[in-house]
């Protein structure tokens, strides 16, 4: 099949389209979100966030960079181009799910501005290579040139899969050919300081069938870990250039870089049949989830380098948990789910979606958290709506950042979210995430009706399916002890129903979403002696706006002997204030606890925090001492 013939059949609507693996994904045209938790966020993204991003790309001058005559007027950081590309990708997925002509017009207008800046040899970057600028590839550690190409390619692939080939794809193909020529086996022995080009090249291979794109992605993955980049103050682990990918045991260094590289490595392993490489990333995922991941699914506990800490170093008040690292985690876990079919990957996707991805954007879709702390000690100050702030300077949601990778990453995630709900294989249909939705493929038509996660009842209606027996697989989350299907108890993990389903048949899955206390591994020193509250997949938190004014927020101690209670969208817990007084010295002899009057306080979902004005907040609440 020629490249043109391959592209003619490329409109699949899938963000990830592996040619092999345990499961096959569905596209944004095959799954439609209906009224519920995720549709509300997708609608906000469509109605408000996309336009907000475009306004800021113009206001900040990052779109105008592609049209500059005087390069001295260029604005933004070295990776500013990528925010335009991620925005284009978000528009592509949005058009794919809505067929809105206005979205199509906005996309085309920006693409015309972008492709006009491409050099004849395929190079495209607004910061390097022109007279008066630094030479191309003169700073592979920090220049982000290949990283930028990766997002350009992903935007073009998204458009091809939701519309068909266009001029952005032509530009992406020229760029990819340029990269292969510059960094192939006979070219520069280099990698980018920020992984991204790897997974983009594999997806371009999947789209076009052109083998050199896959080979180049494999070469980039294999070059990591050999000191290819210069050493820096954070060490080469920051770039994942200290240990070869297939030799590492855990994710380390910059959290977004690490998850992006791992996702690209999975793609390479799947397409080349490299079982050893796939096993290596699987091992790293397992160890990272067990030792270096926050209760929210957030990743990254070091602010100075936005990086993973050592094993079990997970301080709540120093949680960096960058929103983009949450996106990277979802991208990686989805690829591992498709490769292996193990529901554990969908469990982490769910946790991360509800407690990182849903937490970052404000209700209006025009403010965002860059980082996601689990303990806010001071009242935040909300930046004005027209102010661009440094990336972590705001401890409340901000409209735009000097480094605005998170708003655009969220936009493309929400626009493509329907593609992460379900999969198929040769034997049937698998449902991984629970939200009201319609799944309609050439073989299956299934409707999901639920108020999850507020309510644990999930109704699944079979509208149409094969005439012969087929298997419907349902994920039962690891936390869902006591789940039932049609009133009968089921085990956690994967429930597989092989039947001759009839049209109109309804199955009722009930997941126990009553609140529960959770404690951390004793090796997580920062939360020893504290507990958190979860309800279903949602982590809850205590905010100062819910504490009586005569009670000190930091003095509250959670009474583990009382049962958390559901109460109209909140969870009521019993706390006892500890004696608190200022002293000249903050340490004193251990003394028996004194009785204190219990206080009933309401906890709210963590993803709702700081939506009622500035507040202090904590996810982990110290427990009352044993008597």
N, C-alpha and C positions, 0 to 999 in steps of 0.2 A: 504494500500500500504506500502510495506517495504521501509526502507531507500535506499536500493539498487535500487528498482524499481523507487523510487522518483528521485534519482540521474540520472537514465538512461534517464529521460525525461527533464533534467535540462538545456540543452543547449539552452538558450533563448537569450543570448546576452544583457540582461537588467541589468543595474547597480542597479535598484530598481525594485522589482517584488512583489508588494502587492497582497494579495489574495482577497482583496475587495477594494472598493473605487469607486468614480465617473468615473474615466478614467483608461484605461489600457495602460501601456507604450509599446513602441516598442523597439526592440533590435538593436544592432549595425550591425547585418546582414540584417535588414529590411529597414534601411535608409542609403543611401550612399550620402555623400556630393560631390557636383560637383564644377566646377571652380567658385571661388568666395572668399569672405572675409574669411570664416571659413575654407574652404578647404586649402587655402594657409597656414593658421596657423597649421592646422592638418598635412599638408605635412612637414612643418618645424619641427614640433614635431617629426615626424617619421624619417626624414632624418638626423636631427642634435641633437635635445634635448635628445632623449633617449640615444644615444651613449655618449653624453656629461655627462649625469648623471652617467652612468656606469663608465666612466673614473674617475670621481671624487669620487665615492663610493670606488673604488680601491685605488686611490691616498690618500684619507683621512683615509684609513684603516678601514672603517666601514664594508665593506664586509669581510675583513680578521678577524674581531672580532669573527665570527662564527667558526673559525678554530683554535683559540688560545689555546695553551697548558699552557702558563704562563699568567694568567689573569691580571698580572700587566702591560702587553703590550696593554691592551684594549685602543682604541682611540675613541674620540667623546663624545658627550653629552649623558645623560641618555636615550634619545629617538633616538639614532642613528640607532638602529635596524629598526625603522619604515620607514626610508628613503629607505631601501632595500625592505621592503614590499610594499611600495607605487610604487616603481619602478617595482616590479613584477606585481602589478595590472595593471600598464600602459602597460607593455608588453602583459599581457593577453588580454586587450581590443584591443591593436594594432594587435595581432594575430587574434582576432575575426573578425576584419574588413578587414584584408588583406590576411590572411592565408599564410603569408610570412614564409617559413621554417627557415630562419635565425633568425627571431624573436623567433620562437619556440625553436631553439637551445640555444639562449642566456638565455631564460627563464629556460630551463631545467638545464643548467649548474649552475645557481645561486641557484635554488631550491635544488639541491644536496648538496650544501655547507650549506644551511640554515637548512635543516631537520636533518643533521648529528649532529647538536648541541642540538637537543631536548632531554630533560631528559626522563627517562622511564615513569614518571607519567604525562607527557604532558607539563611540564613547559619548557618555552623557553625564555631566556633573557640572553644577553651577559654581563650584568652588575651586576646581583645579583645571590646569591644562591650557588655559587661555593666556594671552599676553598680560603680564602684570600679576599672574597668579602662580602659586607653587606648581611644580611639574606634576604630571599624573603619577600616582602610586608612589609619591615621595614620602608618605607617612602611612604605611599600612597598619601600624598600631592604632592610630587615632583618626585617620582620614575618612573611614566609613565609605569609601568608594564602592567596594564590592557589596557591602551591606545595602547601599542605595540601589545598585543594580538588582539586588534580590527583590526589593519591594516593587521596583518597576516591573519585573518579570511576573511577580505574583498578581499585580493589578491587571496585567495583560492576560494572564491565564484566566482570572476570574471573569473578565469580559468575554473571552472566547467561549467559556463554558456557560455563559448566560445569554450571549447574543450571537457570537460567531467571530471569525477573524475580523480585525479592523486595523487602523493605522497604528494603534498603540502596540498591538501584537507584532506588527512589522518592525517597530522600533525595538521591542524587546528581543526579537530574534537577532537583529543586528547587534544589539548590546551583548547578548549571550555569545554570539560568534566572536565578537571582539574579546570577551573574557577568555574564551577557550583558546584563542590565538595568543593572548598575552600570558596566560597562566597555565597553559597545557604542558605536556611532558617536555616539550622543547622550549618552553617559555620561562617566565619568572618562577622561581621556587618560593612562592609566597602564599599567604593566606590573609584574610581580613581580620582585623582586631575584634570585630563583632560578627559572629556567625549570623547568617541569614541567606547568603547566596546559595548555600548547599541545598536547603530544602526547596528553594525556588527553582534551581536548575533541574532537580528531579521532577518537579511538577511540570516543567516545560518539556522534559523528555516524555512524560506520561501524556502530555497533550499532543506532541508532534511525532513521537516515535524516533526522534533523532538521537542516536546513541551517544554522540559526543557530549551532550549535555549531562547525561548520567555519568559518563566517565569522568568529566570534569568535577562533578559533585563528589564522586568517590575520591578523587585526587585531593580535593580540599579537605575532606574528612580525615584522610590518612596522613596529611601533612601536619595536622594538629598534634601537639605533644612532643615535638622534636626541637624545641627552641627556635622555631622558624621566625618568630617575632623577637624584637629586642626586649630585654628584661626591664621591668618597671618597679616602682616602689612597692606595689602590691604583690609583686611576683608574677611569673608567667601563668600561674593558675588563674589569674584574672581573665586571661584570654583562652583558658583551657589549652594552653600550649606547653604545659609542664609534663603531662602524662598522655601517652597515646590513648585515643578513645577506647580502643578495645582492651586496654590494660587497666583502666581506672575502675574503682569500686564504688564511687559515690560522686555526685555532682559537687563541684567546687568552683570558686571564683564568682565572677559577676553572674547573678542568677538568670538574667534574661539571656545573656550570651550562652550560658550553660544549657538552658532548656531548648534554645533554638538549635544549637549544635547537635544536641541529642535527637531532636526531631528530624534534622537532616540526616543523621546517621541511621536512624530507623528507616527512613525512606530509601537510602542507599542500600541498606542490608536487605530490605524486602525485594527491591527490584533486581539485585544481583544474586539473590539467594545466599547471602553471606550469613549463615547461622551463627558463627562466632561473634560477629559484630552485633547482631540483634541480641544475642545472649548478654553481651557486655552492657548494652544500654538498659536492658531489662534488669540486670543486677544493680546497676547504678540507680535506676528509678526506685527499686524496692528498698535499697539502703537509705536513700534520701528521704523517702516517705516515712521510714521507720525512725529516722534520727535527726532530720534537718528540716522538718516541715511543721508549720504552725497549725494549731487546731482549726483555723479557718481554711486551711489549704494553702495559705500564703507561703512564699519562699523568699529567703534572704533576710538575715538578721544583722547584717553589718552595714552601717550607714556610709562609712568612709569610701567603700568600693562597691556599694550596692550588691553585696555578695552573700553567699552562704557562709555561715559560721562553722565552727567545729561541731562534731556530733553532740547533740542535746544542748547546744548553746542557743536557746530560744527565748531570750528575755522579752516579755510582752511590751515593756515601755521602749524598747529599742528595736521593735519589729520594723524592718524596712518594708518587706512584703510589697514590693512594687507592683502596681497594677499590671504592668507589662509582663512581669514574671508570672502573674496569674494567667495571662493569656498564653504565654509560652508553655506553662504547665498543661493547660487544656490542649494545646496543639500536640504536645508530646504524648499525653495520655490517650488522646484519640487515635493517634497512629499505632500505639501499642495495643489498644483495644482492637483495632482492625486486624492487626497482625496475629494476635493471640486469642481474642475472644474472651478474655478473662474479665469478669465483671468488676474486679478491683479497680481497673482503670476508669470505668464509668463512675464508680464510687468517688474517686478523687475529683473527677470532672464535676460531678454534682456539688461536692463540698466547695470547690473553688468557685464555681459559678454563683452559688448562693451567698458566699461569704467574702469574696474578693471582687469578682466582676460586678455583682449587683451593688456592692458597697460604694464603689468609686464614684459613679455619676450622681449628681443631685437630681431631685425630682423633676426639675425643669429641663434636664438634659444639657445644661449649659455651664455646669461646674463639675469639677472632678477632683478626687483624691489622686495624687501621684503615688504616695506611700500609704500604707494601711496599718497604722499602729494598733496595738491591742490594749494600750493603756495611755490615755491622755491625761497628763498631770495638771495642766494649766488650761484656762479658757483660751480658746483660739480666737483669732481675729480674721474675719472673712474679708478677703480683698475686694476692692470695688470691681464692678462688672467690666470696666474698660481697662483694667490693669493687667499686664503680663508679668508674672512673678517667676523668680527662680524656681527650679523644679521641686525642691523640698522646703521652700521658705514658708509656705502656707500650711498651717496645721488644721485648717478647714478647707473645704473644697474651693478651688480657684477656677476662674474662667479659662485661663490659658497660661502656659509656662514657657520659659526660655527653651526648655526641652519638653516639647509637647507630644511625646511619643504615645502617652497613655490615651488621650481623647480619641486619636485616630485609630489606635489599636482596638479600643472599645467599639468604635463605630463599625469597623469591619466585622468584629465578632458578633455584635447584635444583628447586623444585617444578614449574616450567614448562619445564625443560630439554629434554624430549623434543620440544618443538615447534620446536627449532632444528636438528634433525638432517636433515630432508629437505623437499623441496617438490615440487610438480607444475606442469605447464603443459598446454596443449592437446595436446602431442605425447608427453608421457611423465613420467618420475619422475627427480628429481635428488637425489643423496645428497651432502651437504656435510660432515658430521662423521662420523667413524668410531668406532663403539662398538657392542657387541653390542646388537641391537635387533630388534623386529618392527615392520614398517610394514604397516598394513592399512587401506586406503581402499576406497571403493566400486569402484575399478577395479584396484587393485594389492594384492598380498600378497607382501611380500619380507622375508626374514630375513637379518640381518647377524650373522656370528659372527667375533669377533676378540678378541685379547688386547692390542690397540693401546692405548697407545703402547709398551708393553713389547716387543711383537712387531709387525712390519710386515705380517703376512699378514692380509688381510681377505677373508673368504669371503662371497659374496653369492648367496643361493639364491632363485630365482624360484619361488614357490609358485603364484601365479596372476597373470594379467594379461589385457589385451585379446586377443581372437582375431586381431586384425590387427597388423601391425608397429607397434612403438612404440619410443621412445628412452629408454634408460637412460643418464643422465649421471653421471659420477663425477669428483669433484674430485681432482686430483693436486697436492699442495702445492708451492709455489715452491721449497722446500728439497729436494724428492724427486727429484733427478737420478738416473736409473737405475731408475726405477719400471718395473714390468712388469705386464701383464694377461694372465693365462693363459700366462705364460712369454714373451710378446712385449714388446719395449720400447715404452713409451708416453711421450709428451711431457708436460711439466708444464702445468698449467692445467686444462682441462676436456676429458675424454674422453667422447665421445658415441657410444653404440652403438645404432644403429637396426636392430632385428631382429624377426623373428617368434619371440619367446622361447617356450620350451616349459616346462611345469610340471616342476619338479624340476631344472632347469638350474642349475648352480653356476658362478659366475665367481670367479676368484681374483686379487685385486689385491694386489700386493706392493710396499710402500713401504719404501725403504731407510732403516732407522732406526739405522744404525751411527753412533757418535759422530763429531763433526767439530769442528774449531777454527774460530772465527768472530772476525773483527776488525771494528772499527767504522770508519765514515767518518772520514777524517783530520781533518775539521772538528769532530769531537767531541773536544775537547781532553782531557777528563777520562779518556778511555779509550785515548788514543793510546799505543802501546807496550804494550798489554795485549791479551789474548785471552779469549774465553769459550768454553765447550763446550756444544754442543747435541747432542741425540740425538732424531731425529724432531722433533716440535713442542715438546719439553721442553728448557728451559734448565737447566743444571746449576750447582752452586756448590760451593765449598770451605768446609768448616766446621772450626773449630779442634779439635773432638773427633776429627777424623780425621788430625790432624797429630801426628807423634811428639813426645813431651814435651820432647825435647832440641833441637827445631827451632822457631825463632821463626816464628809464623804469618805475620807481615807481611814476613818475609824471603824467603818462597818466590817463586821466579821460574819460570814455565812454560817448558819447553824445547819450542819449536815444531818441532824436528827429529824428535821422537818422535811416534808415532801413538797417540791415545787408544784404550783397549781396554775393551770390555764386560767386566764382571765381576760377575755375580750381582746385578743391579739397580743397580750403581754403574758409574762410568767411571774407570778407572785412568789417571792421567797422570804424567809424569815432571817433577819440579821440581828446581831447584838453589837452595839457600839462598844468598842474597847476604850478604856480610859486613855484620854489623850491630853497631854499638857506639854508646853514648851519647857525644855530644860537646857542648861548650859552644855550638856554632854548627851548625845543621842543614844548612849548605851547604858544599861543598868542591869542589876542582878535579875535573874529569872525569878518570878514570883507566881504563886498560884493565881489562876484567873478569878476575877470577881464577877458575881452575877450582875447582869445588866438587863434593863428592860428590853424585851424583843421589839424589833421594828419590822413592819411588813413593807417591803419595797417591790416595785414593779420593774422587771427587766424587759427590754425591748430587743427585737432582732438586731444583731450587730450591723446588718446592712442598712438599718434605719438610723444609725447614730448620727448626731449632729444635723438632724433635719428639723429640729425644734429650737434652733438657736445654739449659741456656743455652750459647751458643757465640758466638764471633765468626764472621763469614761474609763471603765476597766472591764475586760472580759474575765480575767481570773480574779476571784474574790477570796481573800484570806479566810480560812475556816476558824471558827471559834476553837480555842484550845480545849484539849480534853480535860475533863474534870476528874 
